[in-house]
Amino acid sequence: MVRLHQDFVYGAILRVVRSPILAEDLTQETFIRAYRGLDEFRGDAQLRTWLYRIGTNLALNAVTRQREAPTDQLPDTAHQSSPETDVELAHLRRHLSETIESLPESLRTPLILREYDGMSYQDIADDLDLPLNTVRTRILRARRALRRELEPWR
């Protein structure tokens, strides 16, 4: 199971956390949690999709914790922005993460597979064992929900 899906899970997590070391740790944690929860795996989705969901949830939680933790790092000198802009951007990112997490699983999973992993609609349909048009509709609904929630930030 690990050898077959490790690269896929690692890549999905890396796209969220953008840290190879953290992605390795979270990939390992994903497989530990999957092993412990194997009895709970109902087989409604493919194993790959289930592992993806565990991994991306861990990654999103890690990103949220990092944003909430105070940092001792100095600002990047190549990134010249005002403190107000940085604070606003941090709030927007947090709100976006919370909004994505608040979506129903049926909308959240296809959206993340498409937007974070860049999977094709057909691959998502195959992985989730759904008709292609259902995948398209769910992604459209998820995007609309995000747009509504993020409208005040425009």
BELTAJO-V460119 format. One record per pair of residues at least 12 apart in sequence whose C-alpha atoms are under 8 Angstrom apart, sorted by the first residue. I is the first residue (numbers start at 1). J is the second residue. If there is no record, write none. Layout:
# BELTAJO-V460119
i | j
I | J
I | J
This chain:
# BELTAJO-V460119
i | j
2 | 31
5 | 48
6 | 27
8 | 52
9 | 27
9 | 51
9 | 52
9 | 55
10 | 23
10 | 24
10 | 27
12 | 52
12 | 55
12 | 56
12 | 116
12 | 117
13 | 26
13 | 27
13 | 55
13 | 56
13 | 59
15 | 116
15 | 117
16 | 56
16 | 59
16 | 60
16 | 63
16 | 116
17 | 59
17 | 60
17 | 62
17 | 63
23 | 59
26 | 55
26 | 58
26 | 59
27 | 55
30 | 51
30 | 54
30 | 55
30 | 58
31 | 51
33 | 54
34 | 51
34 | 54
45 | 127
45 | 128
45 | 129
46 | 127
46 | 128
46 | 129
48 | 127
49 | 127
49 | 128
53 | 109
60 | 97
64 | 94
64 | 97
67 | 90
67 | 94
92 | 153
96 | 146
96 | 150
99 | 146
99 | 149
100 | 146
103 | 142
106 | 138
107 | 138
107 | 139
107 | 141
107 | 142
108 | 142
110 | 124
110 | 135
110 | 138
110 | 139
111 | 138
111 | 139
111 | 142
111 | 143
121 | 135
121 | 136
